[in-house]
């Protein structure tokens, strides 16, 4: 597998684990935290785009969500190219924390600037978004390391 494939697959793996956590928290708290659904709702509420009837399954939000995950891994690789091979668990968590802060800032701006943002408990959403980015980073970086090691043999 080439480097692009490693980045794509690692981004997908991290995003799957992040999403599983968010789904669990959404159900536990009966709140809307699932990013693809939030994205689909925001797209649907803009007059410039076609109506999205099924906010859960429409591919637009899911493609944006997984695209963001893949982009995060690509950025990790660009910044820490040499050190991703031997990165400690603590540094994975730190990268996740930094990614989470960036994610919270981006979502805060998007939700504040959107003319009709979906409702949810913002404090809890941002808390879970931060935690989910830590989960994302740990799984994405572990997947990347495994794929990279596999290619060394």
N, CA, C and O atoms as a GROMACS GRO file, in nm:
protein
  612
    1UNK      N    1   0.086  -0.118   0.000
    1UNK     CA    2   0.000   0.000   0.000
    1UNK      C    3   0.090   0.123   0.000
    1UNK      O    4   0.191   0.127   0.071
    2UNK      N    5   0.055   0.222  -0.078
    2UNK     CA    6   0.135   0.344  -0.083
    2UNK      C    7   0.094   0.440   0.028
    2UNK      O    8  -0.002   0.415   0.101
    3UNK      N    9   0.167   0.549   0.040
    3UNK     CA   10   0.144   0.647   0.148
    3UNK      C   11   0.002   0.704   0.144
    3UNK      O   12  -0.060   0.721   0.248
    4UNK      N   13  -0.049   0.735   0.026
    4UNK     CA   14  -0.185   0.789   0.015
    4UNK      C   15  -0.286   0.688   0.069
    4UNK      O   16  -0.379   0.726   0.141
    5UNK      N   17  -0.268   0.562   0.036
    5UNK     CA   18  -0.357   0.457   0.087
    5UNK      C   19  -0.350   0.446   0.238
    5UNK      O   20  -0.451   0.427   0.304
    6UNK      N   21  -0.229   0.457   0.293
    6UNK     CA   22  -0.212   0.452   0.439
    6UNK      C   23  -0.286   0.568   0.506
    6UNK      O   24  -0.351   0.550   0.608
    7UNK      N   25  -0.274   0.685   0.447
    7UNK     CA   26  -0.342   0.802   0.503
    7UNK      C   27  -0.493   0.787   0.493
    7UNK      O   28  -0.565   0.814   0.589
    8UNK      N   29  -0.542   0.745   0.377
    8UNK     CA   30  -0.686   0.725   0.359
    8UNK      C   31  -0.742   0.624   0.458
    8UNK      O   32  -0.840   0.652   0.528
    9UNK      N   33  -0.680   0.508   0.465
    9UNK     CA   34  -0.729   0.402   0.553
    9UNK      C   35  -0.718   0.441   0.699
    9UNK      O   36  -0.809   0.413   0.778
   10UNK      N   37  -0.610   0.507   0.737
   10UNK     CA   38  -0.594   0.552   0.876
   10UNK      C   39  -0.700   0.655   0.913
   10UNK      O   40  -0.755   0.651   1.023
   11UNK      N   41  -0.729   0.747   0.821
   11UNK     CA   42  -0.834   0.846   0.845
   11UNK      C   43  -0.970   0.782   0.861
   11UNK      O   44  -1.050   0.824   0.945
   12UNK      N   45  -0.996   0.680   0.781
   12UNK     CA   46  -1.124   0.608   0.790
   12UNK      C   47  -1.135   0.535   0.922
   12UNK      O   48  -1.238   0.541   0.988
   13UNK      N   49  -1.027   0.465   0.962
   13UNK     CA   50  -1.028   0.391   1.089
   13UNK      C   51  -1.051   0.487   1.206
   13UNK      O   52  -1.137   0.462   1.290
   14UNK      N   53  -0.976   0.596   1.212
   14UNK     CA   54  -0.993   0.692   1.320
   14UNK      C   55  -1.133   0.750   1.323
   14UNK      O   56  -1.192   0.767   1.430
   15UNK      N   57  -1.187   0.781   1.206
   15UNK     CA   58  -1.321   0.840   1.197
   15UNK      C   59  -1.428   0.741   1.241
   15UNK      O   60  -1.526   0.780   1.304
   16UNK      N   61  -1.410   0.614   1.210
   16UNK     CA   62  -1.507   0.512   1.253
   16UNK      C   63  -1.512   0.504   1.406
   16UNK      O   64  -1.620   0.502   1.464
   17UNK      N   65  -1.396   0.500   1.471
   17UNK     CA   66  -1.394   0.492   1.618
   17UNK      C   67  -1.447   0.620   1.682
   17UNK      O   68  -1.517   0.615   1.784
   18UNK      N   69  -1.413   0.734   1.625
   18UNK     CA   70  -1.464   0.862   1.673
   18UNK      C   71  -1.617   0.865   1.662
   18UNK      O   72  -1.686   0.907   1.755
   19UNK      N   73  -1.667   0.820   1.549
   19UNK     CA   74  -1.810   0.821   1.523
   19UNK      C   75  -1.884   0.726   1.617
   19UNK      O   76  -1.993   0.757   1.664
   20UNK      N   77  -1.825   0.610   1.644
   20UNK     CA   78  -1.887   0.515   1.737
   20UNK      C   79  -1.903   0.578   1.875
   20UNK      O   80  -2.007   0.562   1.939
   21UNK      N   81  -1.801   0.649   1.920
   21UNK     CA   82  -1.809   0.718   2.049
   21UNK      C   83  -1.921   0.824   2.047
   21UNK      O   84  -2.001   0.833   2.140
   22UNK      N   85  -1.926   0.903   1.940
   22UNK     CA   86  -2.026   1.010   1.930
   22UNK      C   87  -2.168   0.952   1.924
   22UNK      O   88  -2.260   1.006   1.986
   23UNK      N   89  -2.186   0.842   1.851
   23UNK     CA   90  -2.318   0.778   1.846
   23UNK      C   91  -2.359   0.733   1.985
   23UNK      O   92  -2.473   0.753   2.027
   24UNK      N   93  -2.265   0.672   2.056
   24UNK     CA   94  -2.295   0.624   2.193
   24UNK      C   95  -2.336   0.740   2.284
   24UNK      O   96  -2.435   0.730   2.357
   25UNK      N   97  -2.262   0.849   2.278
   25UNK     CA   98  -2.294   0.964   2.363
   25UNK      C   99  -2.425   1.030   2.321
   25UNK      O  100  -2.502   1.075   2.406
   26UNK      N  101  -2.451   1.036   2.192
   26UNK     CA  102  -2.578   1.092   2.143
   26UNK      C  103  -2.696   1.014   2.198
   26UNK      O  104  -2.795   1.072   2.242
   27UNK      N  105  -2.684   0.882   2.194
   27UNK     CA  106  -2.793   0.797   2.244
   27UNK      C  107  -2.806   0.807   2.396
   27UNK      O  108  -2.918   0.816   2.447
   28UNK      N  109  -2.694   0.805   2.467
   28UNK     CA  110  -2.698   0.812   2.613
   28UNK      C  111  -2.762   0.942   2.661
   28UNK      O  112  -2.837   0.943   2.759
   29UNK      N  113  -2.732   1.051   2.593
   29UNK     CA  114  -2.778   1.182   2.638
   29UNK      C  115  -2.898   1.235   2.559
   29UNK      O  116  -2.945   1.346   2.584
   30UNK      N  117  -2.947   1.155   2.464
   30UNK     CA  118  -3.060   1.196   2.379
   30UNK      C  119  -3.037   1.334   2.320
   30UNK      O  120  -3.125   1.420   2.322
   31UNK      N  121  -2.917   1.354   2.266
   31UNK     CA  122  -2.878   1.480   2.203
   31UNK      C  123  -2.823   1.453   2.064
   31UNK      O  124  -2.780   1.342   2.034
   32UNK      N  125  -2.826   1.553   1.981
   32UNK     CA  126  -2.771   1.542   1.847
   32UNK      C  127  -2.625   1.588   1.849
   32UNK      O  128  -2.596   1.707   1.853
   33UNK      N  129  -2.534   1.489   1.846
   33UNK     CA  130  -2.391   1.517   1.842
   33UNK      C  131  -2.326   1.465   1.715
   33UNK      O  132  -2.212   1.501   1.685
   34UNK      N  133  -2.395   1.381   1.641
   34UNK     CA  134  -2.336   1.313   1.525
   34UNK      C  135  -2.308   1.412   1.412
   34UNK      O  136  -2.400   1.468   1.353
   35UNK      N  137  -2.180   1.434   1.384
   35UNK     CA  138  -2.139   1.537   1.289
   35UNK      C  139  -2.202   1.523   1.151
   35UNK      O  140  -2.245   1.624   1.096
   36UNK      N  141  -2.209   1.403   1.090
   36UNK     CA  142  -2.270   1.395   0.957
   36UNK      C  143  -2.416   1.441   0.956
   36UNK      O  144  -2.460   1.503   0.859
   37UNK      N  145  -2.490   1.411   1.061
   37UNK     CA  146  -2.629   1.454   1.069
   37UNK      C  147  -2.636   1.606   1.087
   37UNK      O  148  -2.718   1.673   1.024
   38UNK      N  149  -2.549   1.660   1.173
   38UNK     CA  150  -2.544   1.805   1.190
   38UNK      C  151  -2.511   1.874   1.057
   38UNK      O  152  -2.573   1.974   1.021
   39UNK      N  153  -2.414   1.818   0.984
   39UNK     CA  154  -2.377   1.876   0.855
   39UNK      C  155  -2.494   1.869   0.757
   39UNK      O  156  -2.522   1.966   0.687
   40UNK      N  157  -2.560   1.754   0.751
   40UNK     CA  158  -2.675   1.741   0.660
   40UNK      C  159  -2.786   1.839   0.696
   40UNK      O  160  -2.849   1.895   0.608
   41UNK      N  161  -2.809   1.859   0.824
   41UNK     CA  162  -2.911   1.956   0.866
   41UNK      C  163  -2.873   2.098   0.823
   41UNK      O  164  -2.957   2.175   0.777
   42UNK      N  165  -2.745   2.130   0.839
   42UNK     CA  166  -2.701   2.265   0.800
   42UNK      C  167  -2.708   2.284   0.649
   42UNK      O  168  -2.748   2.390   0.601
   43UNK      N  169  -2.668   2.182   0.574
   43UNK     CA  170  -2.678   2.190   0.427
   43UNK      C  171  -2.824   2.207   0.386
   43UNK      O  172  -2.856   2.289   0.300
   44UNK      N  173  -2.912   2.129   0.448
   44UNK     CA  174  -3.055   2.132   0.414
   44UNK      C  175  -3.117   2.269   0.442
   44UNK      O  176  -3.210   2.311   0.373
   45UNK      N  177  -3.066   2.338   0.542
   45UNK     CA  178  -3.124   2.467   0.582
   45UNK      C  179  -3.072   2.584   0.500
   45UNK      O  180  -3.114   2.698   0.521
   46UNK      N  181  -2.981   2.556   0.408
   46UNK     CA  182  -2.932   2.662   0.318
   46UNK      C  183  -3.009   2.653   0.188
   46UNK      O  184  -3.025   2.544   0.132
   47UNK      N  185  -3.056   2.765   0.138
   47UNK     CA  186  -3.137   2.767   0.016
   47UNK      C  187  -3.058   2.731  -0.109
   47UNK      O  188  -3.117   2.695  -0.210
   48UNK      N  189  -2.926   2.741  -0.103
   48UNK     CA  190  -2.842   2.718  -0.221
   48UNK      C  191  -2.829   2.570  -0.257
   48UNK      O  192  -2.783   2.538  -0.367
   49UNK      N  193  -2.870   2.481  -0.169
   49UNK     CA  194  -2.851   2.338  -0.190
   49UNK      C  195  -2.985   2.266  -0.198
   49UNK      O  196  -3.086   2.316  -0.148
   50UNK      N  197  -2.986   2.148  -0.261
   50UNK     CA  198  -3.111   2.070  -0.267
   50UNK      C  199  -3.154   2.023  -0.127
   50UNK      O  200  -3.073   2.016  -0.035
   51UNK      N  201  -3.280   1.993  -0.115
   51UNK     CA  202  -3.335   1.944   0.012
   51UNK      C  203  -3.275   1.809   0.044
   51UNK      O  204  -3.262   1.723  -0.043
   52UNK      N  205  -3.238   1.790   0.171
   52UNK     CA  206  -3.189   1.660   0.219
   52UNK      C  207  -3.301   1.601   0.305
   52UNK      O  208  -3.328   1.648   0.415
   53UNK      N  209  -3.363   1.499   0.253
   53UNK     CA  210  -3.478   1.439   0.323
   53UNK      C  211  -3.434   1.352   0.442
   53UNK      O  212  -3.492   1.363   0.550
   54UNK      N  213  -3.335   1.268   0.423
   54UNK     CA  214  -3.291   1.179   0.530
   54UNK      C  215  -3.156   1.228   0.582
   54UNK      O  216  -3.051   1.202   0.523
   55UNK      N  217  -3.161   1.299   0.693
   55UNK     CA  218  -3.040   1.362   0.747
   55UNK      C  219  -2.939   1.258   0.798
   55UNK      O  220  -2.819   1.286   0.802
   56UNK      N  221  -2.986   1.139   0.836
   56UNK     CA  222  -2.895   1.038   0.890
   56UNK      C  223  -2.815   0.969   0.780
   56UNK      O  224  -2.696   0.943   0.798
   57UNK      N  225  -2.878   0.938   0.669
   57UNK     CA  226  -2.810   0.855   0.569
   57UNK      C  227  -2.762   0.931   0.446
   57UNK      O  228  -2.692   0.872   0.363
   58UNK      N  229  -2.795   1.057   0.432
   58UNK     CA  230  -2.751   1.129   0.313
   58UNK      C  231  -2.598   1.131   0.309
   58UNK      O  232  -2.534   1.163   0.409
   59UNK      N  233  -2.540   1.097   0.195
   59UNK     CA  234  -2.393   1.086   0.188
   59UNK      C  235  -2.318   1.218   0.202
   59UNK      O  236  -2.198   1.216   0.232
   60UNK      N  237  -2.382   1.332   0.181
   60UNK     CA  238  -2.310   1.460   0.187
   60UNK      C  239  -2.240   1.479   0.321
   60UNK      O  240  -2.119   1.505   0.326
   61UNK      N  241  -2.314   1.466   0.430
   61UNK     CA  242  -2.256   1.483   0.563
   61UNK      C  243  -2.151   1.378   0.594
   61UNK      O  244  -2.049   1.408   0.657
   62UNK      N  245  -2.176   1.256   0.552
   62UNK     CA  246  -2.080   1.147   0.577
   62UNK      C  247  -1.951   1.168   0.499
   62UNK      O  248  -1.842   1.143   0.552
   63UNK      N  249  -1.962   1.212   0.375
   63UNK     CA  250  -1.841   1.238   0.295
   63UNK      C  251  -1.761   1.354   0.356
   63UNK      O  252  -1.638   1.347   0.362
   64UNK      N  253  -1.828   1.457   0.401
   64UNK     CA  254  -1.760   1.568   0.467
   64UNK      C  255  -1.691   1.522   0.596
   64UNK      O  256  -1.578   1.560   0.625
   65UNK      N  257  -1.761   1.439   0.673
   65UNK     CA  258  -1.709   1.389   0.801
   65UNK      C  259  -1.585   1.303   0.779
   65UNK      O  260  -1.482   1.325   0.843
   66UNK      N  261  -1.595   1.205   0.689
   66UNK     CA  262  -1.480   1.118   0.664
   66UNK      C  263  -1.369   1.195   0.592
   66UNK      O  264  -1.251   1.167   0.613
   67UNK      N  265  -1.405   1.290   0.508
   67UNK     CA  266  -1.305   1.374   0.442
   67UNK      C  267  -1.225   1.455   0.544
   67UNK      O  268  -1.104   1.472   0.530
   68UNK      N  269  -1.293   1.504   0.646
   68UNK     CA  270  -1.224   1.578   0.753
   68UNK      C  271  -1.128   1.486   0.827
   68UNK      O  272  -1.016   1.526   0.858
   69UNK      N  273  -1.170   1.363   0.856
   69UNK     CA  274  -1.083   1.268   0.924
   69UNK      C  275  -0.959   1.237   0.843
   69UNK      O  276  -0.848   1.234   0.897
   70UNK      N  277  -0.977   1.213   0.716
   70UNK     CA  278  -0.864   1.185   0.627
   70UNK      C  279  -0.772   1.307   0.620
   70UNK      O  280  -0.650   1.293   0.618
   71UNK      N  281  -0.831   1.426   0.617
   71UNK     CA  282  -0.751   1.549   0.613
   71UNK      C  283  -0.667   1.565   0.740
   71UNK      O  284  -0.552   1.606   0.733
   72UNK      N  285  -0.726   1.532   0.855
   72UNK     CA  286  -0.650   1.540   0.980
   72UNK      C  287  -0.528   1.447   0.974
   72UNK      O  288  -0.419   1.487   1.014
   73UNK      N  289  -0.546   1.324   0.926
   73UNK     CA  290  -0.433   1.231   0.918
   73UNK      C  291  -0.328   1.282   0.819
   73UNK      O  292  -0.208   1.272   0.845
   74UNK      N  293  -0.372   1.338   0.708
   74UNK     CA  294  -0.276   1.394   0.611
   74UNK      C  295  -0.195   1.506   0.676
   74UNK      O  296  -0.075   1.517   0.653
   75UNK      N  297  -0.261   1.590   0.755
   75UNK     CA  298  -0.190   1.698   0.825
   75UNK      C  299  -0.094   1.640   0.928
   75UNK      O  300   0.019   1.688   0.941
   76UNK      N  301  -0.138   1.537   1.004
   76UNK     CA  302  -0.047   1.472   1.098
   76UNK      C  303   0.078   1.426   1.025
   76UNK      O  304   0.190   1.450   1.070
   77UNK      N  305   0.058   1.360   0.911
   77UNK     CA  306   0.172   1.307   0.836
   77UNK      C  307   0.263   1.419   0.788
   77UNK      O  308   0.385   1.408   0.796
   78UNK      N  309   0.205   1.527   0.738
   78UNK     CA  310   0.287   1.639   0.690
   78UNK      C  311   0.369   1.702   0.802
   78UNK      O  312   0.485   1.738   0.781
   79UNK      N  313   0.310   1.715   0.919
   79UNK     CA  314   0.377   1.782   1.030
   79UNK      C  315   0.476   1.688   1.101
   79UNK      O  316   0.589   1.727   1.131
   80UNK      N  317   0.434   1.565   1.126
   80UNK     CA  318   0.514   1.472   1.208
   80UNK      C  319   0.562   1.352   1.128
   80UNK      O  320   0.572   1.242   1.183
   81UNK      N  321   0.592   1.370   1.005
   81UNK     CA  322   0.629   1.263   0.914
   81UNK      C  323   0.728   1.164   0.976
   81UNK      O  324   0.706   1.043   0.972
   82UNK      N  325   0.833   1.214   1.033
   82UNK     CA  326   0.939   1.128   1.088
   82UNK      C  327   0.899   1.065   1.221
   82UNK      O  328   0.934   0.950   1.248
   83UNK      N  329   0.828   1.137   1.302
   83UNK     CA  330   0.803   1.090   1.438
   83UNK      C  331   0.678   1.004   1.455
   83UNK      O  332   0.657   0.949   1.563
   84UNK      N  333   0.594   0.991   1.352
   84UNK     CA  334   0.474   0.909   1.367
   84UNK      C  335   0.508   0.761   1.389
   84UNK      O  336   0.430   0.688   1.450
   85UNK      N  337   0.623   0.718   1.341
   85UNK     CA  338   0.662   0.577   1.357
   85UNK      C  339   0.680   0.539   1.504
   85UNK      O  340   0.640   0.431   1.545
   86UNK      N  341   0.739   0.627   1.581
   86UNK     CA  342   0.777   0.594   1.719
   86UNK      C  343   0.705   0.679   1.823
   86UNK      O  344   0.756   0.700   1.933
   87UNK      N  345   0.591   0.727   1.789
   87UNK     CA  346   0.518   0.819   1.877
   87UNK      C  347   0.462   0.745   1.999
   87UNK      O  348   0.412   0.633   1.986
   88UNK      N  349   0.470   0.807   2.114
   88UNK     CA  350   0.418   0.745   2.237
   88UNK      C  351   0.267   0.764   2.246
   88UNK      O  352   0.209   0.849   2.178
   89UNK      N  353   0.206   0.685   2.332
   89UNK     CA  354   0.061   0.697   2.355
   89UNK      C  355   0.028   0.836   2.407
   89UNK      O  356  -0.073   0.896   2.368
   90UNK      N  357   0.112   0.888   2.496
   90UNK     CA  358   0.088   1.021   2.552
   90UNK      C  359   0.088   1.128   2.443
   90UNK      O  360   0.006   1.220   2.445
   91UNK      N  361   0.180   1.115   2.348
   91UNK     CA  362   0.184   1.213   2.239
   91UNK      C  363   0.064   1.197   2.146
   91UNK      O  364   0.015   1.295   2.090
   92UNK      N  365   0.016   1.073   2.129
   92UNK     CA  366  -0.105   1.053   2.049
   92UNK      C  367  -0.223   1.126   2.113
   92UNK      O  368  -0.302   1.192   2.046
   93UNK      N  369  -0.231   1.114   2.245
   93UNK     CA  370  -0.338   1.183   2.318
   93UNK      C  371  -0.322   1.334   2.307
   93UNK      O  372  -0.421   1.406   2.288
   94UNK      N  373  -0.199   1.382   2.317
   94UNK     CA  374  -0.175   1.526   2.303
   94UNK      C  375  -0.214   1.575   2.163
   94UNK      O  376  -0.275   1.680   2.150
   95UNK      N  377  -0.178   1.499   2.060
   95UNK     CA  378  -0.218   1.534   1.924
   95UNK      C  379  -0.370   1.536   1.913
   95UNK      O  380  -0.427   1.625   1.849
   96UNK      N  381  -0.436   1.439   1.976
   96UNK     CA  382  -0.582   1.435   1.977
   96UNK      C  383  -0.641   1.555   2.048
   96UNK      O  384  -0.742   1.611   2.003
   97UNK      N  385  -0.580   1.595   2.157
   97UNK     CA  386  -0.627   1.711   2.231
   97UNK      C  387  -0.613   1.838   2.146
   97UNK      O  388  -0.705   1.920   2.140
   98UNK      N  389  -0.500   1.853   2.081
   98UNK     CA  390  -0.480   1.968   1.992
   98UNK      C  391  -0.581   1.965   1.877
   98UNK      O  392  -0.642   2.066   1.844
   99UNK      N  393  -0.597   1.847   1.818
   99UNK     CA  394  -0.695   1.830   1.710
   99UNK      C  395  -0.836   1.862   1.759
   99UNK      O  396  -0.915   1.924   1.688
  100UNK      N  397  -0.866   1.820   1.880
  100UNK     CA  398  -0.997   1.846   1.938
  100UNK      C  399  -1.023   1.994   1.958
  100UNK      O  400  -1.132   2.042   1.930
  101UNK      N  401  -0.923   2.066   2.006
  101UNK     CA  402  -0.938   2.212   2.024
  101UNK      C  403  -0.961   2.276   1.887
  101UNK      O  404  -1.047   2.364   1.874
  102UNK      N  405  -0.886   2.233   1.787
  102UNK     CA  406  -0.906   2.286   1.652
  102UNK      C  407  -1.046   2.252   1.602
  102UNK      O  408  -1.114   2.338   1.545
  103UNK      N  409  -1.090   2.128   1.624
  103UNK     CA  410  -1.224   2.086   1.584
  103UNK      C  411  -1.333   2.166   1.652
  103UNK      O  412  -1.431   2.206   1.588
  104UNK      N  413  -1.317   2.190   1.782
  104UNK     CA  414  -1.416   2.269   1.857
  104UNK      C  415  -1.422   2.411   1.802
  104UNK      O  416  -1.530   2.466   1.783
  105UNK      N  417  -1.307   2.472   1.778
  105UNK     CA  418  -1.304   2.609   1.724
  105UNK      C  419  -1.373   2.614   1.588
  105UNK      O  420  -1.453   2.703   1.562
  106UNK      N  421  -1.341   2.518   1.502
  106UNK     CA  422  -1.403   2.515   1.368
  106UNK      C  423  -1.554   2.500   1.380
  106UNK      O  424  -1.629   2.574   1.316
  107UNK      N  425  -1.600   2.404   1.462
  107UNK     CA  426  -1.744   2.383   1.478
  107UNK      C  427  -1.812   2.503   1.543
  107UNK      O  428  -1.924   2.539   1.506
  108UNK      N  429  -1.745   2.565   1.638
  108UNK     CA  430  -1.803   2.683   1.702
  108UNK      C  431  -1.825   2.794   1.599
  108UNK      O  432  -1.930   2.858   1.597
  109UNK      N  433  -1.727   2.816   1.515
  109UNK     CA  434  -1.740   2.918   1.410
  109UNK      C  435  -1.851   2.881   1.312
  109UNK      O  436  -1.935   2.964   1.278
  110UNK      N  437  -1.852   2.756   1.268
  110UNK     CA  438  -1.954   2.711   1.171
  110UNK      C  439  -2.094   2.730   1.229
  110UNK      O  440  -2.183   2.782   1.162
  111UNK      N  441  -2.113   2.687   1.354
  111UNK     CA  442  -2.245   2.696   1.415
  111UNK      C  443  -2.286   2.840   1.442
  111UNK      O  444  -2.404   2.874   1.432
  112UNK      N  445  -2.190   2.925   1.476
  112UNK     CA  446  -2.222   3.067   1.500
  112UNK      C  447  -2.252   3.141   1.370
  112UNK      O  448  -2.337   3.230   1.367
  113UNK      N  449  -2.185   3.103   1.262
  113UNK     CA  450  -2.202   3.173   1.134
  113UNK      C  451  -2.318   3.121   1.052
  113UNK      O  452  -2.367   3.190   0.963
  114UNK      N  453  -2.364   3.000   1.080
  114UNK     CA  454  -2.474   2.942   1.002
  114UNK      C  455  -2.604   3.016   1.034
  114UNK      O  456  -2.631   3.045   1.151
  115UNK      N  457  -2.684   3.048   0.932
  115UNK     CA  458  -2.807   3.124   0.957
  115UNK      C  459  -2.912   3.046   1.038
  115UNK      O  460  -2.991   3.107   1.111
  116UNK      N  461  -2.915   2.913   1.028
  116UNK     CA  462  -3.013   2.831   1.101
  116UNK      C  463  -2.944   2.705   1.153
  116UNK      O  464  -2.970   2.596   1.102
  117UNK      N  465  -2.857   2.718   1.253
  117UNK     CA  466  -2.785   2.598   1.301
  117UNK      C  467  -2.877   2.503   1.376
  117UNK      O  468  -2.974   2.546   1.440
  118UNK      N  469  -2.848   2.373   1.370
  118UNK     CA  470  -2.928   2.277   1.445
  118UNK      C  471  -2.907   2.296   1.596
  118UNK      O  472  -2.801   2.341   1.640
  119UNK      N  473  -3.008   2.262   1.671
  119UNK     CA  474  -3.001   2.276   1.816
  119UNK      C  475  -2.940   2.152   1.880
  119UNK      O  476  -2.967   2.039   1.838
  120UNK      N  477  -2.858   2.173   1.979
  120UNK     CA  478  -2.810   2.068   2.067
  120UNK      C  479  -2.747   2.136   2.189
  120UNK      O  480  -2.732   2.258   2.191
  121UNK      N  481  -2.712   2.058   2.288
  121UNK     CA  482  -2.645   2.110   2.407
  121UNK      C  483  -2.501   2.140   2.367
  121UNK      O  484  -2.418   2.049   2.361
  122UNK      N  485  -2.471   2.266   2.340
  122UNK     CA  486  -2.340   2.303   2.285
  122UNK      C  487  -2.225   2.266   2.378
  122UNK      O  488  -2.123   2.216   2.331
  123UNK      N  489  -2.240   2.290   2.507
  123UNK     CA  490  -2.130   2.259   2.600
  123UNK      C  491  -2.097   2.110   2.595
  123UNK      O  492  -1.981   2.073   2.583
  124UNK      N  493  -2.199   2.026   2.603
  124UNK     CA  494  -2.176   1.881   2.598
  124UNK      C  495  -2.124   1.838   2.462
  124UNK      O  496  -2.038   1.752   2.452
  125UNK      N  497  -2.177   1.900   2.356
  125UNK     CA  498  -2.130   1.866   2.222
  125UNK      C  499  -1.981   1.894   2.208
  125UNK      O  500  -1.906   1.809   2.160
  126UNK      N  501  -1.938   2.011   2.251
  126UNK     CA  502  -1.798   2.047   2.240
  126UNK      C  503  -1.711   1.958   2.329
  126UNK      O  504  -1.599   1.923   2.292
  127UNK      N  505  -1.761   1.922   2.446
  127UNK     CA  506  -1.687   1.831   2.535
  127UNK      C  507  -1.666   1.696   2.466
  127UNK      O  508  -1.555   1.644   2.464
  128UNK      N  509  -1.773   1.642   2.410
  128UNK     CA  510  -1.763   1.512   2.342
  128UNK      C  511  -1.682   1.522   2.212
  128UNK      O  512  -1.615   1.426   2.174
  129UNK      N  513  -1.689   1.635   2.147
  129UNK     CA  514  -1.608   1.656   2.026
  129UNK      C  515  -1.460   1.651   2.062
  129UNK      O  516  -1.380   1.592   1.989
  130UNK      N  517  -1.424   1.713   2.172
  130UNK     CA  518  -1.285   1.710   2.218
  130UNK      C  519  -1.241   1.567   2.250
  130UNK      O  520  -1.135   1.524   2.205
  131UNK      N  521  -1.321   1.496   2.325
  131UNK     CA  522  -1.290   1.356   2.360
  131UNK      C  523  -1.283   1.270   2.234
  131UNK      O  524  -1.194   1.186   2.220
  132UNK      N  525  -1.377   1.290   2.143
  132UNK     CA  526  -1.380   1.207   2.022
  132UNK      C  527  -1.257   1.230   1.934
  132UNK      O  528  -1.215   1.138   1.862
  133UNK      N  529  -1.200   1.349   1.938
  133UNK     CA  530  -1.078   1.374   1.861
  133UNK      C  531  -0.957   1.302   1.923
  133UNK      O  532  -0.866   1.261   1.851
  134UNK      N  533  -0.957   1.288   2.053
  134UNK     CA  534  -0.852   1.209   2.117
  134UNK      C  535  -0.864   1.064   2.073
  134UNK      O  536  -0.765   1.000   2.038
  135UNK      N  537  -0.985   1.012   2.076
  135UNK     CA  538  -1.010   0.874   2.029
  135UNK      C  539  -0.968   0.862   1.883
  135UNK      O  540  -0.900   0.767   1.845
  136UNK      N  541  -1.009   0.958   1.801
  136UNK     CA  542  -0.973   0.958   1.660
  136UNK      C  543  -0.821   0.949   1.643
  136UNK      O  544  -0.772   0.863   1.570
  137UNK      N  545  -0.749   1.036   1.709
  137UNK     CA  546  -0.604   1.043   1.691
  137UNK      C  547  -0.535   0.914   1.732
  137UNK      O  548  -0.447   0.865   1.661
  138UNK      N  549  -0.574   0.857   1.845
  138UNK     CA  550  -0.511   0.734   1.890
  138UNK      C  551  -0.534   0.623   1.788
  138UNK      O  552  -0.438   0.555   1.749
  139UNK      N  553  -0.656   0.603   1.745
  139UNK     CA  554  -0.685   0.495   1.650
  139UNK      C  555  -0.627   0.522   1.512
  139UNK      O  556  -0.575   0.431   1.448
  140UNK      N  557  -0.633   0.647   1.466
  140UNK     CA  558  -0.580   0.679   1.334
  140UNK      C  559  -0.429   0.662   1.330
  140UNK      O  560  -0.374   0.607   1.235
  141UNK      N  561  -0.361   0.710   1.433
  141UNK     CA  562  -0.215   0.698   1.436
  141UNK      C  563  -0.173   0.552   1.452
  141UNK      O  564  -0.077   0.509   1.388
  142UNK      N  565  -0.244   0.477   1.536
  142UNK     CA  566  -0.212   0.333   1.550
  142UNK      C  567  -0.232   0.261   1.417
  142UNK      O  568  -0.150   0.179   1.378
  143UNK      N  569  -0.340   0.292   1.348
  143UNK     CA  570  -0.365   0.229   1.217
  143UNK      C  571  -0.255   0.268   1.119
  143UNK      O  572  -0.206   0.183   1.044
  144UNK      N  573  -0.216   0.394   1.120
  144UNK     CA  574  -0.110   0.440   1.030
  144UNK      C  575   0.020   0.365   1.059
  144UNK      O  576   0.088   0.320   0.966
  145UNK      N  577   0.054   0.352   1.186
  145UNK     CA  578   0.178   0.283   1.223
  145UNK      C  579   0.174   0.136   1.180
  145UNK      O  580   0.273   0.083   1.130
  146UNK      N  581   0.060   0.071   1.200
  146UNK     CA  582   0.048  -0.069   1.159
  146UNK      C  583   0.062  -0.085   1.008
  146UNK      O  584   0.132  -0.174   0.961
  147UNK      N  585  -0.004   0.001   0.935
  147UNK     CA  586   0.004  -0.005   0.788
  147UNK      C  587   0.146   0.024   0.739
  147UNK      O  588   0.196  -0.040   0.646
  148UNK      N  589   0.210   0.119   0.803
  148UNK     CA  590   0.346   0.155   0.763
  148UNK      C  591   0.443   0.040   0.794
  148UNK      O  592   0.531   0.009   0.712
  149UNK      N  593   0.428  -0.022   0.910
  149UNK     CA  594   0.514  -0.135   0.946
  149UNK      C  595   0.490  -0.254   0.852
  149UNK      O  596   0.585  -0.323   0.814
  150UNK      N  597   0.366  -0.275   0.815
  150UNK     CA  598   0.334  -0.385   0.724
  150UNK      C  599   0.408  -0.365   0.591
  150UNK      O  600   0.455  -0.462   0.532
  151UNK      N  601   0.417  -0.242   0.546
  151UNK     CA  602   0.482  -0.213   0.419
  151UNK      C  603   0.634  -0.223   0.428
  151UNK      O  604   0.702  -0.234   0.326
  152UNK      N  605   0.689  -0.221   0.549
  152UNK     CA  606   0.834  -0.232   0.564
  152UNK      C  607   0.882  -0.375   0.541
  152UNK      O  608   0.999  -0.398   0.512
  153UNK      N  609   0.793  -0.469   0.555
  153UNK     CA  610   0.833  -0.611   0.539
  153UNK      C  611   0.827  -0.657   0.397
  153UNK      O  612   0.858  -0.772   0.368
   0.00000   0.00000   0.00000
